[in-house]
Structure formats: C-alpha cells, structure tokens
C-alpha cells in the first residue's frame, strides 16, 4: 500500500511492484505449502537446500529425516538457521519420537527424548515436530494422541504435525474408542491443544471425472470435522508420478492448490519433492535422484509462487463459509442458488467453484471463483446488481484491487478469463 491507499493495477506494474523474490515473511503470514521430505540427514542434503525450498514457494518445509538413535541430535540446527534467513519455517522429522515409537519404547522414553529435543531446537524457524503417518487401529490412534499431547505439553508454542489418511469418517468407531471420527477429533483437539492435521488424496491428477469427484467427496467430511473441532486440515497432494498416477501438469499443480483452498483446506503438503534413488513407482518429481531440476520444477514453482503472491496472505486472513458449483452439484456441494448473496446472483459460463469467505477481523465478505477444469480455459461472468454493488478483483493479497467492469455483453470474451485451475478472488462493495 502507498500512503494508506490501495495501488491500482497499472501503477503496480509501472512501479515494479511485482517482486520475483520469495517474501521474507512468508512462513508467518502465508498459506502453508510444504512437502514430504524422505531424504535423510547426510544423504546429500545440506542446509543450502533450504534456499531451493524458499525459491519454490514452500513456506513450511520438512527438514531431512534424522535418526535420534544414530545421528547427532543437534544436526538440524543449521537447517533452521538457513530457514530463518529465507523466511520459512521447518517441520522436523525425527525417527524415534513418533507415535509408533510410543508403542515400541513406551511413553516415558519418548517423553525424555522430546524434552531433550525441544531443549535443543527452540528456534524461531521451527514450526513443529512430525508425530507420525497414517495411524490405523485403536492402539495406534491412542499412541498418536499421546505423542501429540506430550509435544504440546513440553513445547506448546510449536505445532505437532500428524498425517491421517483419507476416509477417516469411514473408520470403524471402535478404532476411536467407540467414538465417531468427528467426536474423536474434537476430543483430541480439546485434550491436546493441537491445531492441524493432514491427509492424502491423489486420484485428482488422473484427469478423470471419477478421480476428480473422489477428491471433492473426500474433502467434505474431513473439513467439516476439522471445522467442528476448531482445527485446520491440510491436503497432501501429488507432485510426482506415483502408483498409476502420471506426473502432474502445470495446470494440475495449480488446480490442486486452488481447489483445496477454495473448498476450505488451510495448507498443502506435496508428495514429493525428490525422486527416490531407485523406484519406478516414483518419478518426475521436481528434483530427480541425481539432484537435477526436472521439467516439473518450474511448473511446480509457478503454481506455488503465483498462489502465494496473490492469495497466500489473504487466505490466512479469511474464514471459509461455504462452497458451491455454478452449474451442477458435485459430491454434495450443491449448485449455487440463484441470489445466494445480495451481491451475487449467479456466475455464468462453464462450471465453476464459487466459495464464500469472510475476513476474520472485519467480517467483510469475499468470493473465490475457480476454474475446476484441468484442461480447458474458460470465461466466467459474475452476475450482480451493478446499481447497488461493485465487484473488485483482488490481486497481490489485497494490495491491488481492480474493479470488474466486464460481463455486460454476450460476447464470448466478455468476462473473467481463467486458465485451468486458476482462481480469482472478488471483493463486493455496496455503492
């Protein structure tokens, strides 16, 4: 902003407003974009790699895996120092303090290790510590709760990171001690004070209606349970060829971020950034097993950075309200009702995701419109009472607003142009 006024779009370009460098305060203010790091400490992974993570637009990255039993306990401090310089935060992944270690070693030993860990790693660039992956069965879920609880008791200022699996709402209640998933999650949050979990879903990159619809169906109960428990849900999504899934296109990278955000997710965790030394099941990651940048590197960067530059900070200020599709129901989200809001009658054009958010502090409302096609560009036309309201396209996290004046003719070009997976955010204003 200049002199308290929002820049207009042309002046933003003229004055060199568009920075090509990652924001230094990214981790504190921007939408969490992370990745699963399966490289081990000492496995060709040096603190210089943190610069690459920041360059790629990652804001809450995962440090290389450290073995508590075999590696120097303080070996990740240089990574945290570099993360602080780069303006990102790190999740520490340490074998020996995860929930399955509670089952293997007992709570007392894991607590002792966690106490030492947090004596070493109280650092401004620390986001939190990884608590484990996809617990299954009553003992594992109980151990996951105990692990997260210990982490919050010892170091409440950091966030434990636990990855659950898809279909949690379908898990038999006996695995949760006789509770449905939503009740278990709410009790979990109340008992421990934890605030995030993630889950994985990959079918969306198949490019088929079945795969995409499965993504929509999955997010509904998990986000609803997260909302009810007062925690954030992150999506683990695909950035590599995996199983029968192909390498994502640039459009699919962007689609995975914008659709998740528009449907209420509060973070992205990419699977994965680095290819394995051997394994045909994984290939096409942004960085290959030899350390070279692949053809996916720039598309991956573009999706992360473009989303963060325009919406990353904005999304952290907004509260998700509800989402619809403009032309037909998908997975129970429903078709956008005519006149859903006083400032929006409908959105004409191809099918679109239309989501409503409100500012957490001011209550001001925002509209996110996403092109949910992974292959086709589209022209989308918000229809509203122009005598009573104006709509402004929000750019650069709200520092730039451009009044939407199109959509007044039947010309096929007359509207908002969105490439596959692209998002626009609109801010209504009464006249």
N, C-alpha and C positions, 0 to 999 in steps of 0.2 A: 504494500500500500504506500501511497505517496501523500503526505500531508493529510492523512486520515481518509483519503478518497480512494475508491477502487479504480485501478487503471482500466482504461478501455483497451480493447484487443489490439488495435493498431499501434497504440503507443507502447504496449508491452513488447511488440516485435521491434519497433523502431529503437527502443532504448536498450535492446539487448537483454530483456527480462528473462528470456528462456535460457536457463543455465544448463550446460551439458555435463555438469559435475554432480555427483550424488550429494544430497543435502547433508550437512554435518550433524544435524539434529534428527536424522531420520528415525533412529530407534525410539526416541522419546515420543514422537508425535505421529508417526506414520503407521499405516496399516501393516500388521506383521506379515512379512514374506520371508519364509525360512526354507530350509531344505534338510533332507536326511543325509547325514554325513557318515558313510561307512568306512572312510579312510581312517586308519589307526595312527595314533601318535608315533612319529618316527618313520611312517610309511610314505616317505617323500612329501610329507606335509609340514611346511614351515609357517611361521607367523606371517610371512609375506603373502600367503594365500588370502589373508583377510582382506587385502586390497582388492582382490578379484571379486570376493563376495560383495563388497560395497559397490564396486563397478557394475555388478549385475543387478543392482537394485534390491538386494537382500537386506532386510532390516533387523531380523532376529535369527542369525545364523547358528548352525550347530558346530561346535568345535570338534576336532578329531577325537575318535574314541580313545579313552585312556583306561588301562587296566590298573585298578587300585592295588592289586596284588603283585604286579610285575613292573610297573612304570613308576618313575619319580612322581610323588604326589603333587608337587608344585609345577609340573611340566607345562601346564596350560596357561600359566600367568603371562608369558609373552604374547600369547594369542589375545588375551583380554586387553593387554596394553595396546596392541595394534587396533583392536576393535574400538577402544575408546578414542583413538586418533581418527578413525574412519567414521565415527558417529553411528556405529551399530552396536547391538548387544549380542551376547552369545549364550546359548544353552550348552551346558557341559554334559557330555555323555560319558559316564564313568562306570565301567563294569565293576561290580562289587557293591553298589549301593542302590540297585534297582529292586523292584518288588519281588522278583524271583530269588534275589539274594536273601530276602527276609525268610522265605521258605527254606532256603538252603543253609543259611547261617544262623538264623534267629534274629529277633528284633534288637536285642542288646548289642550284638556285634555291628549290625548295620547302623544303629544309632551312634555308636562310638566312632564309626568311620565318618558318618555325616557331620558329627561335631568337629572332627579334625578337618574335614573338607571345607566347612564354612569358616573355620579359623584361617585357613589359607586363602580362600577365594572370596573374601568380602571385597568386592571390586565394583566400581561404578559401571563397568561394561557388562556385568553379569546379569542375565535375565533370570536364570534359574537352572535347575538340575533335572535331567531326564530321569523319570521314575519308572519307565519301562514301556513295553509294547504289547498291545492286544492281550490283556489278561483274559483267561477263559476258565470257568469253573469257580465254585464258591470259594475255595482256598485262595485262588489267585486274586479274585476281586477283593477279598478281605485283606490280603497282603498289600495290594495296591493302595487301599485306603490307609493302612498303617504306614506305608512308606511316605505317602504324601503328607500325612499328619505329622510325622516326625520332621520332615523337611520344613513345614510351616512353623512348627514349634521351635525349632532350632534357629531358623532364619526367616522370620515372617515377611521380611522386605523383598524376598525373591519368590518367583513363581515356579513351583514344580511343573514339569511337563509330562503328562501321561497321554499316551496314544491308545485310544479304544479302537474297536473295529466297527465296521458297518453292521447295520441290522441289530443294534443294541436293543431296540424296542421289541425285538423278537426273541431275545434270550429268555429261557425259562426262568420264572421268578425264583425258583429255589437257588439259582446261582447267585442271586442277590439277597439271600437270607429270607426269602419269602416275599420280597417286595417287587413291584413292577419297576422297570428301569427308571422312569421319571421320579418315583419316590426315592429310590436308591440314590440317584444323582443329587436330589435336593438334600437328603440327609448327609451325603458325602460332603457337599459344599458347606453345610452348616457345621458339621463336625470338624472339618479341617481348615476351612477358610481358603481352599484352593479356588482358582478363578478361570482356568482354561482346560479344555481337553480337545483332542483332535481325533479324526477318524479318516480312513482312506476309502477312496472310490475312484475307479479308473475306466469304467465302461464308456464314459462320455467321449473318450478320444477314438472310439470305434467309428464315430461319424454316422452311426445308425440311429434311427428313431428309438429302437429298443434301448440302446445304450444310454442315449441322452435322457429318455424318460426315466430310466432307472436312477440316474443322478438326481433328477427332480424328486422322485419318490423318497429316496434315501434321506434327503436333507430335511424334509418336513418334520418327522417325529424327533429327530436329533436336535434340530434347532429349537423346536417347541419345548423339549425337555430342558435344554440349556437356558432358554428364556425363563422358564418357571423356576429353575434353580438359581438364577442370578449369576450364571457363568457364561463365558464366551466359548463358542465352538469354532474350531479351525478345521479346514479341509486339507487332507493330504491328497494331492493330485499329481498327475503324471507328467514328467518331463523327459522320460526315457522310453524306448521300446521295452515292453515288459509283458511276459506271458504271450498272449496273442495280439496285444495292442501295439500298433505301429508308433513310430516317432511322431510326436505332435507337430502340426504346422504352426506357423506364427499366429494364425487366427485362433487355433485351438489353445495355444498358450494364453492369449488374451481372454478367450471365452471362459476358460477355467477360473480366471481371477474375477472377471466382472460378473459372471452369473452367480458365483458363490457369494460375492459381496452384495449383489442385488437381492439375493434370497436370504440374507441375514447372517452369513458367516462373518467372523471377525478376524480371520487370518488364513494364510495359505502356507502349506508345507509341501515343497516339491520332492517327488520321488523320481529321480535322484539327480545329483549334480555331476557325479563322477562315475564313469563306467568301471566295471569290475575288471581285474587283470585277466580273468577268463570267465566267460559265461555268455553264450549266445542268447540267453534269455534276456540279457540287458545289453542294449547298445544304443547309439545315437544320443547319449547324454550330452549336455553342453560341453563337457570336458571328457576326453576319452581316457583309456587306461594308460596312455603314454604321456598324458599331461597336455595334449594339444587341444586347442579350441576347435570344436566341430562346427558343422553347418547349423547346428541348433543354438550356438552361443549367442549370436546377435538377435535372432527372433525371441529367445528367452529374455535377453536384456531389454529389448524393446517393450515386451509385454509388462515386465516388472516396473521398469522405469517410467513408462508412459502412464500406467495406472497410478503409481505413487506420485508423480509430478502433478497430475490433475485432481486425483481423488483420495490419495493416501491419508493426508492430514484431515481432509473434510470428513471422510468416513469414520474417523475416530471421534469426531465431534457429534456424530449423528446417532440416533436410536432408530433401529428398524421398527416399522409399524406393520405393514402388510404388503403382499405382493400378488400380482395377477398377471395373466397373459392377455394381450389386447384383442385377440381374435378367437381363441378357443381355450378350453380348460386343458391343463396339463397336470397330472398327478395330484389333482385336488386343489390346486391353487385357484382355480376358477377363472372365468372370463371377466375382464374388467367391467364392472357395472357401469351403465350409462350414468354420467353425472356422479361418479364415485367421490369427487371432491367438488366444492363450489368453483374452484379454479381449473378444473379439468373435466370436460365432458367425455372425451374418449381419445384414443390415439389411432388414427387411420394409417393404412399401409400394410405391410406384411406383419405377421405375428411378432409381437414384441413382449419382453418382460417389462412390466410397469410396476415399480415399487415406490412405496411412500415411506419417508423418513422424517424425523423431527430433530431439531437442534436440542441437545441435552440441556443447554443453559437457557436459550431464548424461547424455545418452543416453535421457532419458525419451521415451516414445512418445506420439504424438498421432494422432487420426483426424480427417480432414476429410470432411464429408458435404455434397455439393452437389446441389441440385435442378437437373437438367440440362434441364428443360423451360423453354422461353422463354415459355410461355403459361399453364401450369397450376400452381396451388398444390398442395402435397402434404403428407401426414403420413407421417413416416418413423420407423420403430421399430427402433433397435438392439436386438438380442437377445444377451444375455450371461448368464453365471453370476452372479446377484446375491448369492449367498452368498460368493463369492470376490472379486468386484470391484465397485467403484463407478465410474460414469462421471460426469464433470463437464463441463458446457458452459462453454467458455472465452469470456469476454467482455472487452472493453476490453484486448486484448493480454495477457491473463493476470492482470490486477489484480483481476478478478472471476471467480469460479468458482461455478456454480450446479449443485448435484447433480441429475442426471437421475433422476427417480423415476417417470416415466410409463412407458407401454408395457406395462402389466400386465394389460390387458383387451382385448377385441375391439372396443371402441367405436371408431368411425371417427375420433374426435377425439384418441384417446389415443396421443400420440407427439410428435415434434418437428415443428412447423409451419414449412414453408419456402415462401416465395413463389418465383416463377420466377427461377432464377439465384441464389438465396440460398444462403449457406454457413453451416454451423455447424462448430465445431471442438470435439472431445471429448478429454478427458484421462482415461485409465483410471488407477485406483488400486487396488492389491491391499488387501484388508481384513486 
